Amino acid sequence: MKYLPNEKVSYLIIGQGLVGTWMSYYLSQQSLTFKIINDAIIPSASSVASGVINPVTGRRIVQTWMIDELLPFAIEAYTQIGNIIGEALIQHAPIIAIHPSEQMKESFEYRLTHDNVYLAQNKMEDWIQYFKIPFGTGQINECYWLDLNTLLQKWNTKLKLDNHLINERFEMDDLQILEDEVQWKNITADHIIFCDGNNSMQNEYFNCLPFAPNKGEALIVSIPGLPNTHIYKNNVSIVPWKEDLFWVGSNYEWTFENDLPSPAFKEKMIVALDSLLTVPYTIVDHLAGIRPANTQRRPFVGKHPYLPQLAICNGMGTKGCSLAPYFTKQLISNIENGTSINAEADVQRFSQLFKK
Ligand SMILES: Cc1cc2nc3c(=O)[nH]c(=O)nc-3n(C[C@H](O)[C@H](O)[C@H](O)COP(=O)(O)OP(=O)(O)OC[C@H]3O[C@@H](n4cnc5c(N)ncnc54)[C@H](O)[C@@H]3O)c2cc1C
């Protein structure tokens, strides 16, 4: 990568996972100048995620935070970015809930008749040729599957072609904080936005935030004949990946020694798949990643309270697919126009933790 002498941009973005991708999308939509620094060698949560937007969560099957606003926003956003790169990135894929126990079946049936928006009954007979179903099935509508790998790769190519991408590791020692701007190597920028996932935990300006990284793994499995029009959920999720491949996972580990795939997870998934599927399957890959989660389960979005040329968009946890487009747009609008950031996501809620 050749640098122009003393190049000046409005924004420097660190990281091109889901968050950096959306940040650069909204900057280009507003014709704002930017460079995005990404090191493809550093593991990213976005590249191992299943890409599901599920409007309900938990054993009580309640609606997820802000879903009424986030879901239509995400559908529109993924459709638009897909149009730009010439790919259909978002697919409506209802979840077939294969109840793992009598208790979960009762919980589903209770929610069907109490404050229900997304749940429906379905025909168990449609699925019996693929699955062992001792406790019946239900359906969760308004779920979506995103082809994240195509999004990240094609957007990366576009960033390169448009001369926005710097493919190298960002080191804090190379950053100078000037009075109203920042300088990185020979680039001066009005703002730097950290979209570097878990690496922000080492960032001296934002490491006071209550990060709580969470490890997750998945198997990539070939299941010939299983329709890739739906997502299947029992104790494990089976999510379309590409062609006859499915993503199978996951686990949520708060304590872990490394970010590598573990034999214990693979064994657990084999037991789960053997007790769930009636059709043959073959394991073709095993992935692992660290979710940039936090103790509050809400994103970290906003400017540093004392150094407003520094900002962060992070902490997307298990919900990056729906949160990233919405909150990257909100942050740019906050910086450009002074509009507010949702108070539950705004880093200003931690202002007492930041050093002056
Ligand atoms: C197994 C698993 C399954 C998941 N499934 C889902 C799901 O179905 N739905 C959902 O909504 N969410 C899911 N998630 C969560 C989702 O992946 C995250 O919320 C989201 O990807 C976070 O995106 P990010 O851009 O903040 O971080 P990341 O994707 O980690 O991106 C950070 C980027 O910054 C780059 N980087 C870091 N440091 C530097 C540096 N110093 N210099 C240059 N570049 C740097 C990295 O290379 C990377 O590209 C899942 C996560 C896991 C692990």
The ligand as a Tripos MOL2 file, in Angstrom:
@<TRIPOS>MOLECULE
LIG
   53    58     1     0     0
SMALL
NO_CHARGES

@<TRIPOS>ATOM
      1 C1        -19.7540  -18.6960   16.7960 C.3       1 LIG1
      2 C2        -20.4420  -17.3520   16.6620 C.ar      1 LIG1
      3 C3        -21.7130  -17.2800   16.1300 C.ar      1 LIG1
      4 C4        -22.3600  -16.0400   15.9900 C.ar      1 LIG1
      5 N1        -23.6070  -16.0000   15.4040 N.ar      1 LIG1
      6 C5        -24.2420  -14.8050   15.2860 C.ar      1 LIG1
      7 C6        -25.5170  -14.7240   14.6590 C.ar      1 LIG1
      8 O1        -26.0610  -15.7260   14.1570 O.2       1 LIG1
      9 N2        -26.1480  -13.5230   14.6060 N.ar      1 LIG1
     10 C7        -25.5720  -12.3800   15.1190 C.ar      1 LIG1
     11 O2        -26.1940  -11.3230   15.0570 O.2       1 LIG1
     12 N3        -24.3470  -12.4250   15.6830 N.ar      1 LIG1
     13 C8        -23.6780  -13.6030   15.7830 C.ar      1 LIG1
     14 N4        -22.4390  -13.6450   16.3550 N.ar      1 LIG1
     15 C9        -21.8770  -12.3960   16.9000 C.3       1 LIG1
     16 C10       -21.2580  -11.5530   15.7830 C.3       1 LIG1
     17 O3        -20.3100  -12.3430   15.1190 O.3       1 LIG1
     18 C11       -20.6140  -10.3040   16.3800 C.3       1 LIG1
     19 O4        -21.5450   -9.5600   17.1190 O.3       1 LIG1
     20 C12       -20.0590   -9.3990   15.2700 C.3       1 LIG1
     21 O5        -19.4700  -10.1570   14.2660 O.3       1 LIG1
     22 C13       -19.0600   -8.4040   15.8240 C.3       1 LIG1
     23 O6        -18.5460   -7.6750   14.7390 O.3       1 LIG1
     24 P1        -17.3320   -6.6610   14.9440 P.3       1 LIG1
     25 O7        -17.1230   -6.0070   13.6300 O.co2     1 LIG1
     26 O8        -17.5620   -5.8390   16.1580 O.co2     1 LIG1
     27 O9        -16.0590   -7.5870   15.3180 O.3       1 LIG1
     28 P2        -15.1950   -8.5580   14.4170 P.3       1 LIG1
     29 O10       -16.0270   -9.3240   13.4690 O.co2     1 LIG1
     30 O11       -14.3240   -9.3550   15.3390 O.co2     1 LIG1
     31 O12       -14.2940   -7.5890   13.5340 O.3       1 LIG1
     32 C14       -13.1610   -6.9100   14.0210 C.3       1 LIG1
     33 C15       -12.2470   -6.6340   12.8220 C.3       1 LIG1
     34 O13       -11.1770   -5.8020   13.2420 O.3       1 LIG1
     35 C16        -9.9520   -6.2870   12.7100 C.3       1 LIG1
     36 N5         -8.8870   -5.8740   13.6230 N.ar      1 LIG1
     37 C17        -8.8470   -6.0750   14.9580 C.ar      1 LIG1
     38 N6         -7.7410   -5.4960   15.4660 N.ar      1 LIG1
     39 C18        -7.0860   -4.8990   14.4240 C.ar      1 LIG1
     40 C19        -5.8790   -4.1580   14.3190 C.ar      1 LIG1
     41 N7         -5.0900   -3.8840   15.3760 N.pl3     1 LIG1
     42 N8         -5.4840   -3.7310   13.0990 N.ar      1 LIG1
     43 C20        -6.2460   -3.9820   11.9970 C.ar      1 LIG1
     44 N9         -7.4050   -4.6920   12.0540 N.ar      1 LIG1
     45 C21        -7.8220   -5.1390   13.2470 C.ar      1 LIG1
     46 C22       -10.1320   -7.8050   12.6340 C.3       1 LIG1
     47 O14        -9.3050   -8.3830   11.6600 O.3       1 LIG1
     48 C23       -11.6190   -7.8940   12.2320 C.3       1 LIG1
     49 O15       -11.7520   -7.8600   10.8350 O.3       1 LIG1
     50 C24       -21.7350  -14.8610   16.4490 C.ar      1 LIG1
     51 C25       -20.4310  -14.9320   16.9580 C.ar      1 LIG1
     52 C26       -19.7730  -16.1640   17.0640 C.ar      1 LIG1
     53 C27       -18.3730  -16.2190   17.6010 C.3       1 LIG1
@<TRIPOS>BOND
     1     1     2 1
     2     2     3 ar
     3     2    52 ar
     4     3     4 ar
     5     4     5 ar
     6     4    50 ar
     7     5     6 ar
     8     6     7 ar
     9     6    13 1
    10     7     8 2
    11     7     9 ar
    12     9    10 ar
    13    10    11 2
    14    10    12 ar
    15    12    13 ar
    16    13    14 ar
    17    14    15 1
    18    14    50 ar
    19    15    16 1
    20    16    17 1
    21    16    18 1
    22    18    19 1
    23    18    20 1
    24    20    21 1
    25    20    22 1
    26    22    23 1
    27    23    24 1
    28    24    25 2
    29    24    26 1
    30    24    27 1
    31    27    28 1
    32    28    29 2
    33    28    30 1
    34    28    31 1
    35    31    32 1
    36    32    33 1
    37    33    34 1
    38    33    48 1
    39    34    35 1
    40    35    36 1
    41    35    46 1
    42    36    37 ar
    43    36    45 ar
    44    37    38 ar
    45    38    39 ar
    46    39    40 ar
    47    39    45 ar
    48    40    41 1
    49    40    42 ar
    50    42    43 ar
    51    43    44 ar
    52    44    45 ar
    53    46    47 1
    54    46    48 1
    55    48    49 1
    56    50    51 ar
    57    51    52 ar
    58    52    53 1
@<TRIPOS>SUBSTRUCTURE
     1 LIG1         1 GROUP 0 **** ****
